[in-house]
Amino acid sequence: MKKKSSHLYGRKNLARENVSPPGSSPGIIQPSTYSLAPKFILVSYNSESILEMPYDSLTEVLDKIKVQSQYKHWLEIKGFGDKQMLENLCEHLSIHRMEMEDVVNSYQRPKMEEHSSHLFVVSRLFYRCSDDTLKNEQVSIFLFPSLIISMQETYIDQFESVRARLRSGKGLIRSSNVDYLAYGLMDTAIDNYFPILEGVSEALDILEDKLFEQPTRSLLQQIQKFKRELISIRRAVFAERDKMNDLLRTDTDFYSDQTKVYLKDTYDHAIQVLDIVDSYKEITASLMDIYLSNVSNRMNQIMKVLAIISTVFIPLTFIVGVYGMNFQYLPELHWHYGYPVVMIGMGVLIVIQFLFFWRKGWLDKS
């Protein structure tokens, strides 16, 4: 059975495979039957050193975190194919089951929820696949005083740049609290929109040139594709902007005033992305108009050619029809030069018509 893609966040994928039936109890943790086996990567760091290690089980990770209390920790969990692991995570870290339900049912719009022991944040990750399809994945972040947990349903690594900053030790990322690392993850998710939109911009420029050369149905399908992608991006970024606004306005102990300064920059980036998406949506609409206009002009050219041909043959058809009646009293029927004279006359008539059309400007390609 072919797996249904659940990564797009658009018109064709709002149906949820693993959603509970209507009327079910809230907080049901039910991973999809297609969920991947979980992988654990623990990054423990402080201002002097960093430790990065993959693990096979959640128990090993939690034990390691307890032993290394002098470090701040970033736990990456990729894959939700172990229901018991998810329930154990809720039990050991006091994560509400409804939060974990939102993690597993990865269709959530970006949001922020504050709880007594942690902060729960949802972001959307967009990236291009090898087949040029735009994927939209959810990343769920749990922010504790000295621990941050990021959870994704696939093995795609979109945070290598953040991990590289941790390894290099440059900047504030290792000397600051884990709230700064959480900011880095959310900022990376939003900054990933810019190269995607840059690619969309280049593709739209190419489409515009092709539309003026020769509009085809395949070009129209590409325009529709980019239009759907921009709608999906705008839906996600609009919620990202609201989430960042909530983080800035919420008086919480999980984010320091120093980190909120950087969150304002991420908020500005979200607004920039929205502006770019809105402008590109207008461009796609104008490309649709260009396509329809060119198709209409092309049809008009065809109709003009057919009209000219019909106009040329109307008098010729009349002449042929008159002499085709074969009445005996038509003197030209028995004239030796009748046929060549008629043919020459029709040729002269055609030339006169084309000269008339040319003087009127009806033969121009425009």
ZAZAFI-34104 format. One record per residue: x negated, y negated, z negated of N, C-alpha, C in turn; residue in three letters. Coordinates in pm, whole numbers, plus 50000, padded with zeros to 5 digits. Atoms other than C-alpha are relative to their C-alpha. Layout:
<nodes>
XYZXYZXYZala
...
</nodes>
This chain:
<nodes>
499155012050000500005000050000499124987650000met
500825011949988498594966550096500284990349886lys
499865009150112497944942349816500514986550047lys
499505013349972499914910349818499064989749941lys
500865010450051497814879349783500764991449901ser
499355008250101498604860149468499184987649968ser
500895010950031495964833149496500484986850058his
499485012449944497724808049714501064994449908leu
499065006750089499764782649528500914991550087tyr
499225007449903502204773049800501345006350025gly
498634996249971505494779949970500195014950006arg
499804985949973504914816550054499605009149885lys
500494991350105503544828749722500534996049863asn
499415003550127505824815049455500635012249932leu
499494987850060507204850049402498935006249913ala
500964994850095505534866349104500165015049988arg
499954985550001504664903149113500265005549861glu
499984994150132504264908548741500854992049902asn
499145007750088506934885448607500995009349932val
499044991850073509214899748342501404997650051ser
498625001849954512884905448428500694989049921pro
499255010350073515334877648333500585005549871pro
499494995950130516294879447968499025007749915gly
501004992750077513094896947857499484991549885ser
500585007050114511434887847530498804991950045ser
501175008049962508864859647558498735006049944pro
501294995450047505204867147519499645014050042gly
500344986649950505114899647718498744999050086ile
501264999949927501564906047836500015012050094ile
499874989149902501934926248155499164996750123gln
500835002749883498994924648398500575006650125pro
499584994349873499634931448763499345013650022ser
500584986949968499084966648890498764998850087thr
501175002249916496464951749121498894992549928tyr
501015007450075494494934548844498675007649997ser
501344994250001490754940148843499575003549858leu
500554996450130488844956748561499244988149943ala
500635012050056487604930048319498485001049994pro
501445001650017484004917948320499764988949898lys
500295009650106482464899048028498584994750017phe
501315006649996479614874048047499994990049885ile
500135008850117478544856947724498754991550015leu
501115009649998476394825747736499944993449863val
500215005950132475074816047393498874989850011ser
500975010649978473194783347374500004990149883tyr
500135011950083471954754747161499014990750068asn
500885009849936469664725447227498625005650031ser
501344994449980466524747547209499975011950096glu
500084987649922467444780147384501385003850054ser
498764995049941470044798847586499855015050024ile
499954985649977470994835547604501205003050089leu
498944996749904473004849547895500015015150020glu
499984985449998474174885647889501395005250039met
498724993549971476904907048051500285011049897pro
499594989750095478884930747828501105008550062tyr
499034990449947481104960747884501334999749927asp
498774999750077483704955647613500144987249919ser
499725011950081485364927847416499455001549860leu
500494997850136484344943647086498534996249988thr
501425003650001480644940247171499814984850003glu
500125014549989481144903947265500344993249867val
499595006250125482994894846945498985002749890leu
501044996950099480384912446733498764991250023asp
501175008249968477634893446913500244985549959lys
499685013850038479384860246853499894998349849ile
500085000850147479644867646479498555000049953lys
501404999250040475964876346456499254987150034val
500725012049954474774845946651500794987449967gln
499225011650043476554819546449499274986850021ser
500765012349980473754794546511500134994650142gln
499825004049861474724792846880501434995450026tyr
498705002549939477594778047072500185009950114lys
499784988749909479224803247303501004996450109his
499085000749886480854804447643500215014350049trp
499654986449958482644837047719500834999150128leu
499274998849873483684843548079500635013850007glu
499284987449979486344870248129500614999550140ile
499514999449862487044879848490500665013450023lys
499234987949981489774904848562500905002749881gly
499004997950106492954912648366500535014249998phe
499504986449983493184949948430500055008349873gly
499984992650126493034959948060500974993049905asp
498995006250085496224951947868499585000249854lys
500414998950140494794964147539498944989649967gln
501025010250022491824940847576500634986549979met
499335012950013494134911147622500714998949866leu
499325000250130496154920547314498994998949886glu
501045001150102492974925047110499444985949993asn
500485013849996491804890847221500954990849925leu
499015008050072495044875647094499905002549849cys
500034996550142494734894046764498774994549929glu
501225003950067491104885746686499794984849998his
500265014549990491184849146793501254991649978leu
498765007150031494754839746692500554992550121ser
499425005649877495804833147050501455004750009ile
498584996449993499584832347088500245008450125his
499714991049889501014859247310500614992550119arg
499445007749889502894833247514498894993150080met
501145005449927499564817147600499385010650089glu
500584989349921498194850447713500935004050115met
499064997449891501364855747917499784990050113glu
500305010049898500584823048096498695003050071asp
501274996549938497044835348157500195011250103val
499824988349913498164868448308500884996650120val
499125004249890500994853548515499394987450062asn
500875011049955498544832048709500654991550108ser
499325009449911501024808948876500214986649931tyr
499765011850081500874781748610499444987550067gln
500545012849958500474745548702499064995049891arg
500945005150100497614726948528500724993449883pro
499355005350121498514718248171499035000949884lys
500764999750124497194713247818500955002549885met
499214997150119498574728047495499075000549880glu
500825000250121497194721247149500615009149894glu
499584991250109497374747446874499124997449879his
500715002850124496124748246519498545004150006ser
501374994949999492984768446594499254997350131ser
500665001549871492284760046956500834991250092his
499355007649893493154740747270500095009150122leu
499784991649882494654758747570500174991150122phe
500025008449880493974743847914500075008950123val
499894992949873494954755848262499564990850113val
500445007549882493194744148579500185008850124ser
499894992749873493454753848946498694998650077arg
501234999649920490424764049154500355002850146leu
499814998049857490544759949533498655003250064phe
501214996649928487994775949763500375006750131tyr
499824994049868487614787650124499435014250000arg
500474986349984487324824550202499295001350135cys
500734997649876485314839950484500924999450122ser
499055000549889488464841750699500654986350015asp
499575014049991488994803950655501344997449932asp
498785002450076492044808350434499654992849870thr
500215007750122492394785150137500635007549884leu
499544992750117492644803649807500144990449882lys
499705008350117494054788849490500085009249879asn
500084991050114493084805949168500154992149870glu
499835006250131493984798248810498835003549911gln
500984997750104491334794148543500604994949869val
499445003350130492524794448182498864998349900ser
501085003550092490354778647912500554999149859ile
499695001050143490554783747536498824993249932phe
501065007950063488584757847342500125001149849leu
500114998850144487584766546984498884990749951phe
501055009250049485244746446756498605003150051pro
501354996549951482124765746868500055010750108ser
499834989749897483504789047135500954995150107leu
499125002949887484964783947480500155012850082ile
499694988149922486654811947675500654995650131ile
499405002549869487334809248048500435013350059ser
499454987449950489524835548212500494998050144met
499594999949859489994842748585500425014150037gln
499524986849958491764871048764499145006450107glu
500904994349898489044875749029498564998349954thr
501425000850032485274879149028499324988150068tyr
500595011549931484754847449233499354990849898ile
500735008750091482124825549068500004985750054asp
499925014149962482964788549095499264990949901gln
500635008150105480994776948790498495002349992phe
501444997950000477434785448891499274986849975glu
500655012950022476594748248892499974996549851ser
499975002550144477684745448527498995009149929val
500934990650060475684776348439498554995650026arg
501355004949969472624761448614499644988249911ala
500285011250091472924729848405499695004949860arg
500304994350131473014751048092498595005949997leu
501334993949997469874769848199498894989550000arg
501055010349991467954738248283499874991949871ser
500055007650125468884721247956499994985050019gly
500015014449975469074687248122501364994049967lys
498755006850032471684662048019500505003349861gly
499394998350131474094665547729500655013549980leu
499154988250004475584699347806499585009949891ile
500454990750103473424719447563499944993649862arg
500085006850130473044693447292501374996049947ser
498655004050043476754684747283500795012249953ser
499124989250042479594705147138500625006850122asn
499424992349890481554730347346501084992150073val
499025008149929484134703547430499404993850125asp
500675005449881481564688847669499895010650109tyr
500034989049902481194722947836501385001850062leu
498644999049945484994724747871500264988850100ala
499895011049904484894690448034499285003450130tyr
500764996549880482204703548273500745009850088gly
499244990249921484404732748379501174993250072leu
498865006849937487444710748442499544990150105met
500525009449902485354684648621499545007250126asp
500414992149884483864711648846501205004550081thr
498804995749928487354724348930500554988850087ala
499475011349922488414689549043499014995750108ile
500995004049900485134681349220499975009750118asp
499974990449889485564713049429501014996050108asn
499035004549900488464695549603499334991550108tyr
500605009549906486154670249770499395006850122phe
500504993349878484214694249999501105006550082pro
498884994149926487484711550088500684989350084ile
499345010949927489074678350185499094994550109leu
500935004349895485934668750376500095009250121glu
499824990649890486304700450581501324997950072gly
498705002949938489974692450639499914987650087val
500155012349922489014657550757499305002750133ser
500714996849875486514671151012500895008050094glu
499124991949916489044696751135501104991450063ala
498955008749946491724669951177499454991050111leu
500615008049894489314648351381499875008250129asp
500134991249882488624677851613501365002650063ile
498654997649949492334685251642500524987850076leu
499535012249932493024649051736499414998950139glu
500645000449867490494650352021500615010350094asp
499424989549916491924683152148501434996750040lys
498615003449967495474669852133500074990350117leu
499995009449889494594641352369499575006750130phe
500424992949880492904665552608501125008850054glu
498924991049957495574692452620500705005849877gln
499274994650116498194698952352500505014150027pro
499544986249989498894735752296500715004149872thr
499264995150116501054755752060499055004349888arg
500964996050103497974769051880499524987949919ser
500375012250073496974733351792501114995849904leu
498885003250088500434727551652499995009149877leu
500074990850114500044758551434498884996249904gln
501095004450087496724745551304500394987649921gln
499535011950072498304712151216500925004049886ile
499084995350105501044730251026499245006849887gln
500824993350102498414751050846499374989749906lys
500635010250085496544720150723501054992249921phe
498945006950072499804703650629500425007949877lys
499654991650115500724733150405498904999949896arg
501125000350095497254733050252499984987049922glu
499995012950069497474696050172501144999149899leu
498894999950094500854701250011499645008049875ile
500424991850113499404728949792498984992749914ser
501025007450075496404707749697500634988549923ile
499385011550067498564677749616500805004649879arg
499234994950112500854698649396499105003149881arg
500924996350108497874711349198499334987649940ala
500735011650050496004678149175500934990549925val
499045008450072499134659449070500135004849855phe
499934994550136499414682848771498674998449928ala
501315002150062495654680348709499894985849945glu
500045013950047495994642748681500814998449872arg
499185000850121498824646348429499325006949882asp
500704992950107496784671648232498874991649942lys
501085008550048493774648548213500544988149922met
499385011050073496054620348106500445004449861asn
499614994850131497434642147826498795001949910asp
501214998250080493904650847712499474986849948leu
500515013150042492944614047700500904993549896leu
499075006750090496074603147516500265007849872arg
499744991950118496294631947270498914997949896thr
500955001650111494664625346934499705013749942asp
500344986450039492924658646880498565000549950thr
501364998150052489864670546690499165008850092asp
500744991149913488904694246970499174992450103phe
500765008249908487614665747186499484987849928tyr
500615011650062485184639547065500214987650087ser
499875012449925485334603147168498964999150111asp
501045000049898482084607947357500435007950123gln
499554991749887483594635747570501164993550073thr
498875006649935486734615447635499554989550100lys
500535009649903484584589547809499775007050134val
500244992449877483614616348062501315005250060tyr
498704995649950487194628748085500664989050082leu
499455011249922488154593948209499465000350143lys
500584998949866485754598948499500675011250079asp
499294989049933487394632548579501414995850038thr
498675005349969490784615348562499954991350125tyr
500175008449880489524589848818499795008650123asp
500214991149886488354618349041501325006250046his
498704994349963491834633749029500834989750079ala
499265010449927493344600449139499424998250140ile
500625001249868490804598049422500455011450092gln
499574988649919491724632849541501444998050046val
498615002649962495414623349536500084989850113leu
500005010149894494704592449746499555006050133asp
500514993949877492684612749997501055009550059ile
498994990549951495364639750019501174992650064val
498895007749943498094613850077499634994250137asp
500415005549870496084597550356499915011050106ser
500104989149904495414631250519501385005450038tyr
498644996049966499094640150498500584990750106lys
499545009449897499834608450695499335002950134glu
500704996749875497194618650948500635012250066ile
499354988249941498814652950994501344996450060thr
498725004349943502164635851044499784992650132ala
500285007149875500614613051307499545009750108ser
500414990049902499014643251476501215007450056leu
498764993949951502444659251495500674990950102met
499415009549906503724627551661499224999650131asp
500835000049879500774627851901500305012450084ile
499704987749928501494663951991501344998950073tyr
498675001249938505194657352054500004989650111leu
500065010449898504394625652246499295005050125ser
500734994849885501834643052467500805010650075asn
499154990049934504164672252532501114993250079val
498955007349930506914647652621499454993150125ser
500605006649883504574627952851499675010150109asn
500324989649901503444660053016501265004650072arg
498734996249938507054669953075500494989150095met
499595011149913507764635453217499205000050130asn
500814999349879504834639253457500495011050093gln
499494988949918506154672753573501324996250066ile
498715004149945509634658653617499834989450108met
500235010349899508234628953808499525006250132lys
500484993349878506374651754050501145007250070val
498874993049941509454673054101501004990450062leu
499065010049945511594641954154499474994450132ala
500575005249876509164628654417500135010350112ile
499874989449898509134662254597501445000950049ile
498584999349961512944663254591500384988150086ser
499685012049923513144627554716499445000750142thr
500614998749867510784635255004500825009350088val
499314989949920512804665255115501484996950022phe
498585003249978516254649555087500264995150143ile
499745004149860516054630255421499635010750101pro
500394989349907514224659455584501105010550007leu
498904990350002516994682755473501204994850078thr
498895006049924519544658455618499775001450150phe
500304999249856517794657555959500135014450049ile
499924985949960517394695355971501455004949999val
498614995950007521014699555866500814994950118gly
499265005749886522274676456139499745008150126val
500334992849878520404694256417500205015049987tyr
499714985950016521174727856268501455003450023gly
498584997149975524914723956345500235006350138met
499954993149870524244735256707501234996150084asn
498915004649911527064714556860499434997650139phe
500505001049862526784714957244499854985750046gln
500095013849953527304677857279498854992549937tyr
501205006850051524104669957080498964999850112leu
500905000549884521884657457368498585004549968pro
501404996650033518624663257176499765015150000glu
500194985550004519274700757165499445005350131leu
500454995349868518564704257539498854991750055his
501125008449955515734678757551498715007849983trp
501244992250004512334693757631499094995749886his
500865005350106510534671457380500754997849869tyr
499195002450120513264672457114499335004949872gly
500604994150122511484695656871498784992149953tyr
501185007450050508094677656862500354985849955pro
499625013650042509784643556841500605000249860val
499394999150134511864654556541498945002749894val
501054996950098508824669356368499134987949973met
500815012050019506794638056431500774989549920ile
499175009650073509684616756307500075003549851gly
499964996150141509924636855985498664997249933met
501315003050057506154633455935499834985249972gly
500075014650021506364595655982500854995949881val
499125003150113509274594555737499355003549867leu
500714996150124507204613355477498934989749965ile
501065009950024504314588755520500594987049948val
499355012450044506664559055485500455001149854ile
499554998150139508124573555164498834999549902gln
501165000050091504694579755010499404986049989phe
500475013850009503604544355099500904991849909leu
499045007050086506754531354931499785003649853phe
500254995550138506114552354620498704994249946phe
501295005250043502504540954607500074985249966trp
499875014350026503404504154629500794997449872arg
499235001450123505914508854346499215004849877lys
500784994850113503214525554133500535013049943gly
499414987750051505154557854098499075012150013trp
500934989049980502194579454203498854999949899leu
501065000650100499964568953912500155011649902asp
499974989050096498984596653665500574995849864lys
499475004650129499954575153368501504999649999ser
</nodes>
